[in-house]
Amino acid sequence: MGRYLISFVALVLLALVGATPLMAAKFKHLNTLYGDGAGKMLKAPEGVACSSTTLVVADSGNERLVRYQITEQGIKGGTVIPLTGRVPLVTQ
């Protein structure tokens, strides 16, 4: 009985706050990335990090990070950040 009361109270509070139902996110394919700006192919890319303007790929097979710029026209660049001898096991 206690769980049902808690659920009911939570639903009432959500209704009072004006919560809207969840909506599915829509994604649009912009580019497929196979390499850096100089044309060297990615080898064993294992991690990705991004902000609103930057995408960074951990290219572990080549011991480097590759940084791309996100623009309204798509993804540009492919600046290499070498990590020789310092390849991270986990990227965050």
C-alpha positions as semicolon CSV with decimal commas, in nm:
position;residue;x (nm);y (nm);z (nm)
1;M;0,000;0,000;0,000
2;G;0,286;0,239;0,087
3;R;0,450;0,200;-0,256
4;Y;0,126;0,277;-0,436
5;L;0,077;0,591;-0,228
6;I;0,430;0,711;-0,305
7;S;0,377;0,645;-0,677
8;F;0,046;0,830;-0,673
9;V;0,199;1,130;-0,492
10;A;0,488;1,137;-0,742
11;L;0,247;1,136;-1,037
12;V;0,039;1,415;-0,884
13;L;0,351;1,625;-0,822
14;L;0,469;1,573;-1,180
15;A;0,129;1,676;-1,310
16;L;0,131;1,990;-1,095
17;V;0,480;2,087;-1,211
18;G;0,373;2,050;-1,572
19;A;0,603;1,765;-1,669
20;T;0,579;1,670;-2,033
21;P;0,622;1,317;-2,164
22;L;0,964;1,213;-2,289
23;M;1,025;1,259;-2,657
24;A;1,262;1,062;-2,877
25;A;1,581;1,240;-2,979
26;K;1,626;1,296;-3,351
27;F;1,972;1,257;-3,500
28;K;2,088;1,355;-3,845
29;H;2,391;1,192;-4,011
30;L;2,639;1,462;-4,113
31;N;2,966;1,287;-4,194
32;T;3,143;0,955;-4,164
33;L;3,493;0,992;-4,023
34;Y;3,763;0,755;-4,143
35;G;4,075;0,962;-4,091
36;D;4,242;1,285;-3,991
37;G;4,280;1,605;-4,191
38;A;4,593;1,472;-4,367
39;G;4,419;1,154;-4,480
40;K;4,576;0,905;-4,236
41;M;4,315;0,643;-4,150
42;L;4,185;0,583;-3,798
43;K;4,309;0,255;-3,653
44;A;4,117;0,103;-3,360
45;P;3,924;0,414;-3,253
46;E;3,802;0,330;-2,902
47;G;3,664;0,645;-2,747
48;V;3,481;0,964;-2,826
49;A;3,427;1,289;-2,639
50;C;3,238;1,593;-2,758
51;S;3,115;1,939;-2,671
52;S;2,889;2,165;-2,872
53;T;3,178;2,265;-3,102
54;T;3,442;1,989;-3,075
55;L;3,458;1,612;-3,129
56;V;3,763;1,417;-3,010
57;V;3,829;1,057;-3,114
58;A;4,076;0,835;-2,925
59;D;4,261;0,662;-3,211
60;S;4,435;0,400;-2,996
61;G;4,588;0,202;-3,283
62;N;4,782;0,509;-3,396
63;E;4,854;0,632;-3,039
64;R;4,686;0,968;-3,087
65;L;4,376;1,179;-3,038
66;V;4,207;1,338;-3,340
67;R;4,014;1,661;-3,282
68;Y;3,737;1,770;-3,522
69;Q;3,538;2,094;-3,527
70;I;3,157;2,071;-3,537
71;T;3,003;2,344;-3,753
72;E;2,662;2,405;-3,904
73;Q;2,792;2,264;-4,233
74;G;2,923;1,942;-4,077
75;I;3,237;1,810;-3,913
76;K;3,566;1,966;-4,027
77;G;3,934;1,933;-3,951
78;G;4,105;1,633;-3,805
79;T;4,385;1,788;-3,600
80;V;4,619;1,522;-3,457
81;I;4,726;1,525;-3,092
82;P;5,009;1,266;-3,062
83;L;5,016;1,041;-2,754
84;T;5,322;0,827;-2,827
85;G;5,397;0,621;-2,517
86;R;5,105;0,780;-2,328
87;V;4,801;0,600;-2,470
88;P;4,522;0,612;-2,211
89;L;4,343;0,293;-2,120
90;V;4,020;0,482;-2,047
91;T;3,909;0,818;-2,186
92;Q;3,658;1,040;-2,010
